[in-house]
């Protein structure tokens, strides 16, 4: 996969039936290598299209957030750094991503996890009801269900969460924020 650093791209999140329900316009690729791709969400426009909902809207991300995509992993992580070095992690249980047509694309399976680097013991699993409903409605394949459940179990391990905190650290996010500011200054 060849995604160029400093490139502005799109990110597309699909439901399993192929419906593009959310798109991010022009996050900047800060680093892309064989282990991960990370984009800055600062000033990215978010277009949300919720089916049968009045929640269809456009918004803009103003937080210091970085989105990590991993090849062959059934999750991606949005990390938001606060001024006091607290990181809020939002984990999407999702298909491994592909990159085509200037966009990172993935299927979102509706299970999410929230956690903070202030405690490896505390985390919250979100949207289990939505996952169960869509699993039936969209007829998730056995491979999808198995991978979602394995990934959920993985994040229930305190040791695994600690490894995420160590990798996606305040130091790394400050370095990425600095890189983003230098790139934007040079444009």
PyMOL commands that set and color helices and strands:
alter all, ss='L'
color gray80, all
select helices_A, chain A and resi 128-137+142-155+158-167+170-186
alter helices_A, ss='H'
color red, helices_A
select strands_A, chain A and resi 8-14+20-32+37-40+45-48+57-60+65-69+75-81+87-94+98-100+103-116+123-126
alter strands_A, ss='S'
color yellow, strands_A
deselect
rebuild
show_as cartoon
